[in-house]
Amino acid sequence: MSQEIQNLLYRSVENIYPNPAALEALLHSGKRLTVYAGFDPTGPTLHLGHAITLKKLAEMQRLGHRCIMLIGDFTAMIGDPTDKSAARAKLTREEVLRNCKEYKKQAEHIIDFDGPNPVELKFNSEWLANMTFAEVVELASHFTMQQMAERDMFQKRVEENKPIYLHEFLYPLMQGYDSVALNVDLEIGGNDQTFNMLAGRTLMKEILHKEKCVLTCKLLTDNTGKKMGKTEGNMLSLFDSPNDMYGKVMSWTDGMISAGFELATSVPMEEIRDYEKQMANGENPMTFKKQLAKEIVMTLMNADAAQEAAEHFNTVHQKQEIPNDIPVFDISEPMTIVDALILADLVTSKSEARRQIEQGAVRVNNEVVEKIDHSIRTGDILQKGKRFFAKFV
């Protein structure tokens, strides 16, 4: 248990409030803590960033604590302004419920909703949707306009003369009140949620006169420093196929290997440090990236899926062989390669098809195609990038 507590406190962790010693004392106290992590259903899939938070929740579950996965079905309709240069598009109730329909199914690869200590699934509309206007005003009285306006993204919008809407100030109040409604001891979330989670600490102290700890997880970022997620368009979805998961990890920069191991796998930290030394001494990073891809697929799916994905990648990308399970499309006459790319759902528009061809990302029968008027005939195998194929018969 002591080693598990150390992993909980320090692995993948950016900050702990009020401090690590306070949370460590709670964990050693013998008290069964109430812990939650929240997820706003702004899209239909959870992603690898969410998985990092879920892994922390799973650690608390294994330690025997009461754990809650909270779906922000009410807060998602308000829209979290964190890191946004403009207000989020407002979602309807129907859109939110449709988005979160498969969240439990995706999360159960990491946390356990059954067994002797199941994770509870809750929705914050249970309490937020029933608040009166007087209660919202009372909630707002615990914060100042200066506290809200000091947030970086709001300051940037002011400088750029972009609007800041009043409902955006209400978001951290709503998320903060989740802690009060659940009467939690600990909240877990990504480092980008620090402001919102600390709002919960404020409300817990002033309403329930109770201390709440906050554990913020490190963010997995790409080589530009942008976090992996829906907004940036680079997310690894928990609903991706094993082959796509593996392939996406293999597209990461070498600089993401160590962080990927720490945040998204259970490989011991001493082994990760050893990998870092080997790469620093000249070992090919590709070796470790393959292992990372396999570990991530195994974590999010299972060992068999990870092995099959590794073999698929080796077949398609290293041996330059065509996979056996590519989609097949019937055509009655030759068509342009642009139309073929759209028919095979390899692109979403003709302009994207032309751009992919101009960038040398399209092959026919393993030969790069340079002309947009190239004809596709029966028997041709069309390839976009390294991982996407279609056969025409």
C-alpha positions in Angstrom: 0.0 0.0 0.0 2.8 2.4 0.8 4.2 2.1 -2.8 0.8 2.5 -4.3 0.4 5.7 -2.2 3.7 7.0 -3.5 2.7 6.3 -7.1 -0.6 8.1 -6.5 1.1 11.2 -5.0 3.9 11.6 -7.5 3.5 9.7 -10.7 1.8 11.8 -13.5 1.1 14.5 -10.9 1.6 18.2 -11.6 0.4 19.6 -8.2 -1.5 18.7 -5.0 -3.4 21.2 -3.0 -3.0 22.2 -0.2 0.2 20.1 -0.4 1.3 16.5 -0.9 1.9 16.0 2.8 -1.8 16.8 3.6 -3.1 14.3 1.1 -0.5 11.7 2.2 -1.7 12.1 5.8 -5.3 11.5 4.7 -4.3 8.4 2.7 -2.5 6.9 5.8 -5.3 7.9 8.2 -7.4 4.8 7.5 -10.4 7.0 6.6 -12.3 5.9 3.5 -12.2 9.0 1.3 -14.8 10.2 -1.2 -13.0 11.0 -4.5 -14.3 12.2 -7.8 -13.2 13.1 -11.3 -15.5 15.0 -13.7 -15.9 14.7 -17.4 -18.0 17.2 -19.5 -19.6 15.4 -22.5 -18.6 18.0 -25.2 -17.9 15.2 -27.6 -18.9 11.5 -28.1 -15.6 10.0 -27.1 -13.3 10.1 -24.1 -9.6 10.4 -25.1 -6.1 9.6 -23.8 -6.1 12.8 -21.6 -9.2 11.5 -19.9 -7.6 8.1 -19.5 -4.7 9.7 -17.5 -7.3 11.0 -15.0 -9.2 7.8 -15.0 -6.0 5.9 -14.2 -5.6 8.0 -11.0 -9.2 7.3 -10.1 -8.5 3.6 -10.6 -5.6 3.9 -8.2 -7.8 5.4 -5.5 -10.4 2.6 -6.2 -7.7 -0.1 -5.6 -6.8 1.6 -2.3 -10.5 1.0 -1.2 -11.8 4.6 -1.4 -15.3 5.6 -2.6 -14.8 6.8 -6.2 -17.2 8.7 -8.4 -17.0 9.3 -12.1 -19.1 12.5 -12.6 -20.6 13.3 -16.0 -21.0 17.0 -16.3 -24.3 16.9 -18.3 -25.3 20.3 -16.9 -21.9 22.0 -17.0 -21.4 20.9 -20.6 -24.4 23.0 -21.6 -22.7 26.0 -20.0 -19.3 25.4 -21.6 -15.9 25.5 -19.8 -14.0 28.6 -20.9 -10.7 27.2 -19.8 -8.0 27.8 -22.5 -10.6 29.1 -25.0 -10.0 32.2 -27.1 -13.7 32.5 -27.7 -16.9 31.3 -25.9 -17.8 27.7 -26.5 -20.8 26.9 -28.7 -23.7 26.1 -26.4 -24.9 22.5 -26.5 -28.5 21.3 -26.1 -29.6 18.8 -23.6 -30.1 16.3 -26.3 -26.6 16.8 -27.7 -25.0 16.4 -24.3 -26.9 13.1 -23.6 -26.0 11.8 -27.0 -22.3 12.6 -26.4 -22.1 10.8 -23.1 -24.1 7.7 -24.1 -20.9 5.5 -24.4 -18.8 7.1 -21.7 -19.3 4.3 -19.2 -18.4 1.7 -21.9 -15.2 3.5 -22.7 -14.2 4.1 -19.1 -14.7 0.6 -18.0 -11.4 -0.5 -19.6 -9.7 1.5 -16.8 -12.0 1.8 -13.9 -14.3 -0.9 -12.4 -18.1 -0.3 -12.2 -18.6 -3.7 -10.6 -17.1 -5.8 -7.8 -16.7 -5.2 -4.1 -15.8 -1.4 -4.5 -17.5 -0.2 -7.7 -17.0 3.3 -9.1 -20.2 5.2 -8.9 -21.5 7.0 -12.0 -23.3 10.3 -11.4 -24.6 13.3 -13.4 -24.3 16.9 -12.1 -27.7 17.9 -13.5 -29.1 16.1 -10.5 -28.3 19.1 -8.3 -27.4 21.9 -10.7 -30.6 21.8 -12.8 -32.7 22.3 -9.7 -30.9 25.3 -8.2 -33.0 28.4 -7.8 -31.8 31.8 -8.9 -31.4 32.9 -5.3 -29.1 29.9 -4.7 -27.0 30.8 -7.8 -26.7 34.4 -6.5 -25.6 33.0 -3.1 -23.1 30.8 -4.8 -21.7 33.8 -6.8 -21.2 35.8 -3.6 -18.2 33.6 -2.6 -16.2 34.9 -5.5 -15.2 38.3 -6.9 -15.2 39.6 -10.4 -11.5 40.2 -10.1 -10.8 36.6 -9.4 -12.7 35.5 -12.5 -11.3 38.2 -14.8 -7.7 37.5 -13.9 -7.8 34.2 -15.8 -5.3 34.2 -18.6 -7.8 33.4 -21.4 -10.1 36.3 -20.3 -7.1 38.7 -20.1 -6.2 37.7 -23.7 -9.7 38.2 -24.9 -9.8 41.7 -23.4 -6.6 42.5 -25.2 -8.0 41.2 -28.4 -11.3 43.1 -27.9 -13.2 39.8 -27.8 -16.4 39.4 -25.8 -16.5 37.6 -22.4 -20.0 36.4 -21.5 -21.4 36.4 -18.0 -22.3 32.7 -18.2 -18.6 31.9 -18.6 -17.9 33.3 -15.2 -20.6 30.9 -13.8 -18.8 27.8 -15.0 -16.3 27.4 -12.2 -19.1 28.1 -9.7 -21.0 25.2 -11.1 -18.0 22.8 -11.2 -17.0 24.0 -7.7 -20.5 23.2 -6.4 -20.1 19.6 -7.6 -17.6 19.1 -4.7 -20.1 20.4 -2.2 -23.0 18.3 -3.6 -20.9 15.2 -3.4 -19.2 16.2 -0.1 -15.8 15.0 -1.4 -12.4 14.8 0.2 -10.4 14.8 -3.1 -10.9 15.9 -6.7 -8.8 14.6 -9.5 -8.4 16.3 -12.9 -6.0 17.6 -15.5 -3.7 20.5 -14.7 -5.7 22.7 -17.1 -8.7 22.4 -14.6 -6.8 23.8 -11.7 -8.8 27.1 -11.4 -12.1 25.2 -11.5 -11.1 22.6 -9.0 -9.7 25.2 -6.6 -13.1 27.0 -6.8 -14.5 23.8 -5.3 -12.0 24.1 -2.5 -13.2 27.6 -1.7 -16.8 26.5 -1.7 -16.1 23.4 0.5 -14.4 25.6 3.1 -17.1 28.3 3.1 -20.2 26.2 2.8 -19.3 22.9 4.5 -16.3 24.2 6.5 -14.3 21.3 5.2 -10.9 20.9 3.5 -10.8 19.4 0.1 -7.6 18.2 -1.6 -7.0 18.7 -5.3 -4.7 16.5 -7.4 -3.9 17.8 -10.8 -2.4 15.4 -13.4 0.2 16.3 -16.0 -1.0 16.9 -19.5 0.3 14.9 -22.4 1.3 17.5 -25.0 2.6 17.3 -28.6 5.8 18.8 -29.8 4.2 22.3 -30.0 3.2 22.2 -26.4 -0.5 21.7 -27.2 -2.4 19.2 -25.1 -3.7 16.1 -26.8 -7.5 16.4 -27.0 -10.6 17.1 -29.0 -10.0 20.8 -29.5 -6.6 20.4 -31.0 -7.7 17.6 -33.3 -4.8 15.3 -32.3 -6.7 13.1 -29.8 -6.3 9.4 -29.3 -9.9 8.3 -28.7 -10.9 5.5 -26.4 -13.2 4.4 -29.2 -10.4 4.2 -31.8 -9.6 0.8 -33.2 -6.5 -0.9 -31.7 -4.7 -0.4 -35.1 -5.5 3.3 -35.1 -4.4 3.7 -31.4 -1.1 2.0 -32.2 -0.6 4.0 -35.3 -1.3 7.3 -33.6 1.3 6.7 -30.9 3.8 5.7 -33.5 3.2 9.2 -35.1 4.3 11.0 -31.9 7.6 12.7 -31.7 10.5 11.0 -29.9 10.2 13.7 -27.2 6.9 12.3 -26.1 8.0 8.8 -25.4 9.0 9.2 -21.8 5.9 11.3 -20.9 3.7 8.8 -22.7 5.1 5.9 -20.6 4.7 7.8 -17.3 1.2 9.2 -18.0 -0.5 6.5 -20.0 1.0 3.2 -18.9 1.8 1.2 -15.8 5.5 0.6 -16.6 7.5 1.2 -13.4 9.3 4.5 -13.3 12.7 2.9 -12.8 12.2 1.1 -16.1 11.2 4.4 -17.8 14.3 6.1 -16.5 16.3 3.2 -17.9 14.7 3.7 -21.3 15.7 7.4 -21.2 19.3 6.5 -20.5 19.4 4.0 -23.4 18.0 6.5 -25.8 20.5 9.2 -24.5 23.2 6.6 -25.2 22.1 6.2 -28.8 19.5 3.4 -28.7 17.0 3.8 -31.5 13.8 5.6 -30.0 11.7 3.5 -32.4 12.2 0.5 -30.3 10.7 2.2 -27.2 8.0 3.9 -29.2 6.8 0.5 -30.4 6.7 -0.7 -26.8 4.9 2.4 -25.7 2.2 2.0 -28.4 1.7 -1.6 -27.4 1.5 -0.7 -23.7 -1.1 2.0 -24.4 -3.3 -0.3 -26.5 -3.0 -3.0 -23.8 -4.1 -0.5 -21.2 -7.1 0.9 -23.2 -8.1 -2.5 -24.8 -6.4 -5.8 -23.9 -3.2 -7.8 -24.5 -4.5 -9.6 -27.5 -5.6 -6.4 -29.3 -2.1 -4.9 -28.5 -0.3 -7.8 -30.0 -2.5 -7.8 -33.1 -2.0 -4.0 -33.6 1.8 -4.4 -33.3 1.8 -7.1 -35.9 -0.5 -5.1 -38.2 1.8 -2.1 -37.9 4.8 -4.2 -38.7 3.1 -5.7 -41.7 1.8 -2.5 -43.2 4.5 0.0 -42.4 7.8 -1.9 -42.1 7.3 -4.7 -44.6 5.2 -2.4 -46.9 2.7 -5.2 -47.3 -1.0 -4.6 -47.9 -3.2 -5.7 -44.9 -5.8 -8.4 -45.4 -8.8 -6.6 -43.9 -9.0 -3.5 -46.1 -12.5 -2.1 -47.1 -13.7 -3.1 -50.6 -15.8 -0.9 -52.8 -17.7 -1.8 -56.0 -17.3 0.4 -59.0 -18.9 -0.1 -62.4 -16.5 2.2 -64.4 -13.3 4.1 -63.8 -13.5 7.2 -61.6 -11.1 10.0 -60.7 -8.8 9.4 -57.7 -10.5 12.4 -56.0 -13.9 10.8 -56.3 -12.4 7.4 -55.2 -10.9 9.0 -52.0 -14.4 10.4 -51.1 -16.2 7.1 -51.9 -13.8 5.2 -49.7 -14.3 7.8 -46.9 -10.6 8.5 -46.8 -11.2 12.2 -47.1 -14.1 14.5 -46.2 -14.0 16.8 -49.3 -12.6 17.2 -52.8 -10.3 20.0 -51.5 -8.9 17.7 -48.9 -8.4 15.0 -51.5 -6.5 17.4 -53.8 -4.4 18.6 -50.8 -3.5 15.0 -49.9 -2.4 14.2 -53.5 -0.4 17.4 -53.8 1.4 16.5 -50.5 2.4 13.1 -51.9 0.2 11.3 -49.3 -1.8 9.2 -51.8 -0.6 6.0 -53.5 -2.3 3.6 -56.0 -0.9 0.1 -56.0 2.0 1.3 -53.9 3.0 4.1 -56.3 2.7 7.8 -55.4 0.1 9.6 -57.4 0.8 13.2 -58.4 -2.1 14.1 -60.7 -5.6 14.8 -59.4 -7.1 13.4 -62.7 -5.6 9.9 -62.2 -8.1 7.2 -62.9 -9.0 4.4 -60.5 -10.0 1.1 -62.1 -11.2 -2.3 -60.8 -8.4 -4.1 -59.0 -6.7 -0.9 -57.8 -5.6 -0.5 -54.2 -5.8 3.0 -52.9 -3.7 4.2 -49.9 -3.8 7.4 -48.0 -0.9 8.1 -45.6 0.5 5.0 -44.0 -2.5 3.4 -42.4 -5.6 3.9 -44.6 -6.4 1.6 -47.6 -9.3 0.8 -49.9 -9.7 -1.7 -52.7 -11.9 -1.3 -55.8 -13.6 -4.2 -57.5 
